[in-house]
């Protein structure tokens, strides 16, 4: 079925049907839903070239993918991408990954914008004063940041979780249980999410007259092996922590292994709280001791970023708008009172 046939069947003009399919705001929600339902029911697919000529839009979301020997594609990125892809697929959008040298992503951003390859882009793993964000803000293309940066004199659109609040509450729970020697196994502390998590822990400790010493902080790539090594270093210290907050369930697997190898127990010798991105294949309740977590679905975040990018492409969302999701604290069996 082509556009002319679909329009005739619905007794609508081809212009109205085209605008409904492409999300133009002047088409009523009732008409848009009617057109979308009919298109899906009869298997209508717009011709990409015709759509681009008619609307000036490609129907594509772009992501610049850093590559190189020092770059790992971690499960957090894949889970986020799955959520984004689920939404894009169900809303007739495509996702374009453009590989780039990890030290020169800006060149690739300039190229895909100049070539009009995509209608919008998203930026992930932001750092303070992130050069990518500063550049894309000048290129005139809709964008959303997954996470937040700092140090800019302009506003921008982003989706983030309350990383500072999450780790503040996790630390406050441990303090209420009588722990005084807390440690943090964090992600890459060049990235804003890790900076915010450390900030949240420090704020909770400061409220109790305590500090987070440098010997009790590890900032590493979030893998099981790095979690193991960090936990061994902390627990073999002359003043080991009695509680650890960990930035990932994947690293928490390594922490649990280190505790076992050292002949210790959770929560008898060590209380443990980790951040849960809600991986379907790694559940905190299935750990040997059910794990207390701060919880927020990274897959749902991916879907939400795609939804907002689609809205920005169609003009339904305008201006710079930040969105911060609260994070749940789920208490399970991995925390207890501080050992005597």
N, C-alpha and C positions, 0 to 999 in steps of 0.2 A: 504494500500500500504506500502510495506517495502522498505528498502534502496536499495536492489538489483533491485526491480522493478522500482523504481524512477530513478536509474542510467541508467538502460536499456532504459527507455523511453526517457531520455535526451541524450543518446549516450555519456555518461561521465563515468569515472571510479567511483567506490564506494568511493574511497579515496577523489577524487575531490569533489564529492557531500557532503560527510561528512565534509570536510574542509570548503566548502562554507556555509553550514548550521551552522557551529560553529564559523564563523567570522574570519577565519585565513587570515592574510594579504596577503599571497602569491597568493590567488585566486583573479582574476580580478573582478572589480566591476560589469562588464557586466555579467560574469558567475554567480557571487553570486546572482544578481538580478533575473537572469533566473531560478536558482535553487529554490530560495525562492518563486518566483511566482508559479512555478510548484508544490512545496510542499503545498502551501496554497490552490491552485486550486484543488488538488487531496486529500486533507485531510491528508497528511503525518505528522505523529508525531514521532519523534525519541524516541526509547526506552531509558528511563533514565539510566538504568543500563548499557546498551550497550554503550551509549554515554560517561558515566563516565569511562568505561573500555578503550574506544578508545581514549579519549581525556584527561583523568585525571581531567575532570571538571564536576561539579555537575549541572551547569546551575542555581545556586542559589545565590542570594544576601542576606547578613545577616545584621540584626540590633539587637543590644542588648538593650532590653526594660527594663528600670528601673521600679521596682515595689515596693510596700509598702504603708503603710497608709499615708505617706506624699507626695505621688506622684499622680498627676492628669494628665490624658491624655487630653490635651487642643485642641481646634479646629484648632490651627495653625499646630500642629503635624499631625492631621487627614487630613488636606488639602494638606500638603506636601506629605504625604503617598499616597494620591489619585493620585497625579501627577506621583510619582515614580511607583506606581502600574500600571497606564495606559501604561507607556512605557514598563515596564517589561512584561506585558501580551501580548502586540503586538509584542514582540521580543523573545518569547519563554523563558523567564526568570521567575523564581519564587522568591518570597520574603519570607525569614524565619525570624520570630521574636523569639528571645531567651530571656525569662524573666530572670531578674537578680536582686539581692538585690541592691537597689539604692546606698548603701555604699560600694559595692564590685563588681562592674561591671567587673573589670579586670579578675577575676576568670572565668567568662563566656566567655570573649574574648579568653582566653588561651584555654578553652575547645573546642570551635567551630573551632578554627584554628587547634588544635592538631588532632581533629577528621575528619578534611577536610570536614566539613559539608557544607561549602559555598566557593564560588570562590572569593568573595570580600565582604567588609563591608563598611557601611557609619556611620559616627559619627555626631550627631546633638547636638545643644545647647552647644557648646564648651565654656570653661572658660579659662582664662589665665593659662599658664603652665598646661594644661589639662592632667591628668594622663593617660586617655584612649588613647589619641593621642600618648603620649610618648611610651606607651606599644605597640600599634599596629604597630608603626613604626619599632619595633624590631622583629615582628613576621613573616615578610616575606609574608604578604598577601596584595593584592591590596586594597586600601582604599581611600575614599574621605571624607572630612569634609564639612558638610553644615554649613558655618560660618567660623570664623577664631579664632585661639588661638594666644597667644603672649608668648614671653619669651623662645623660643626654639633656639637651635643652628643648626637646620637642616630645610630644606625646605620640604614641603608636599603639596599634591594636595587638593584644596578646591574650593568651589563655595560660594560666598558671595554677598551681595548687599552693596552698599556704604552707610552704616548706618550713618557714620559721616557726609558725604556730604549731605545726605538727611535732617538731623536735623539742619545742619548749614544753609541750604537754607530756611528751614521753619522758623528758628529764624530770619534770615536776612529779610525775608518778613515782619514779625511782627515788627521788628525794623524800617523798612522803613515806616510802617504805624503809627509810632510815639509811639509805646509801649515801656515802660522802665522796667515795672515789669512783667517779664516773669516767668512762672513756667513750670516744666517738670513732667509729670506723666509717669514714665518709667517702664520697665519690671524689672526682677531680675538683680540687679546690680552686681551680681557675674558672670554673663554671658557676653561674649565679645560684643554681639550686643548692649546691654544696655550701656556698658562702652563707646562704639563708639558714640552712640546717645548723651549721655551727653557731650562727648568731643566736638562734633560738635556744640551743643548749646553754650557751654562755649566759644568756639573759635569765634563764631559770636558776642556774647555779649562783649568779650574782645576787639574786633575790634572797638566797639562803646564806649569803656571806662566803660562798665558795668560788673557786676558779676552775677552769679547764686547762690544766697544764699542757705544755707542748708535748711532753712525753706520753700523754694520754690521748693524742690525736693522730690518726692515720688517714691520709688522703691518697686513694689508689683507684685504679680502674676497677670497675665493679664486676669482678669475677670470683668464682668459688676459691680458686687458689690464692688470690690476693687477700680474701677474707681470712683464709687459714693462716697465712704468713703474718698478717696484721695481728690476729688474735694471739698467735704464739709470742710475738714480740711484746705485746701488752701483758699477757698473763705470766710471762717469765721475768718480768721486771721485778725489782726489789720491792716495789710498792704496787702490786697489781690491782687493777680495778675490781670492784665487786659487782659492777653493772656496766654493760656495754649497750650503746645505741648504734645501730648499724643501718646504713643507707639503702640496703637492698637485701631481699630474701636470698638472692643468689650468693652474696657474700656471707649471709648468715649460715648457709650450708657449710662454708669453710670454718666459721666460728664454732659451730657444733662439733665439727671433726677435730678441731684443735683442743676443745674442752675434753673430749673423749680421750684423745691421745695423751693428754697431761694427767689423766686419772681424776679429773674433776667432774662435777655434776652441775646440771641446770635444773632448778634454780638454787640448789643447795650452796654451791660455791660461787655461782655467777648468775645474775639476772640478765636477761637478754630481750631487747626490743628491736625490731627491724621494720623498715618500710616495705609495705606490700603493694606492688603495682598491679596486683590481681592477675597474675599469670594463670591461665587455665590449667597448666601442667605443673604448677608448684604452689601448693596450698599450705598456709602456715599451720592449719590444724592437723596436717599429716606429718609434721616434724616429730621426732622421737618424744619430745615434750612440746605440746602445742604452743606455738610461738605468739607472744604478744606483738601487736603490730600497729603502726600508723598505716591507714589504708586509703588508696585512691586509685581508680582504674585508669591505667594509661591507654587502654584500648578505647574507652569512652572519650578520653581526651582527644584521641586521633579523630574519632567521628565528629566531635564538636568542632575541631579546627576545620575539617572539611565542610561542615555545615555553614560555618561563618565565612569561609572563603567563597562558597557558592553564593551566599547573600551579598558579599562585597562585589562579586563579579556582576550580579544582576542589579545592583544598586539598592537592594533592600537594607543593607547596612552601610552607613557612611560615617566618616569621621574616625577618630582614634578612640578605641574603647577597650579598656582592660577588663579582664574577667578572672577572678581568683576563686577557686573552689576550696571550701573547707575540707579538712582531712579528718577521718574517723580514727579514734584511738580504741583499739579492740584489745582488752586484757584477757590473756589466757594463762596457761600454767607455767610460762617461762620466767615469771617474775615472782619474787618473794621478799620478805624482810632481809635486810643486810645480815650476813653471817656475823656471829659474835666475835 
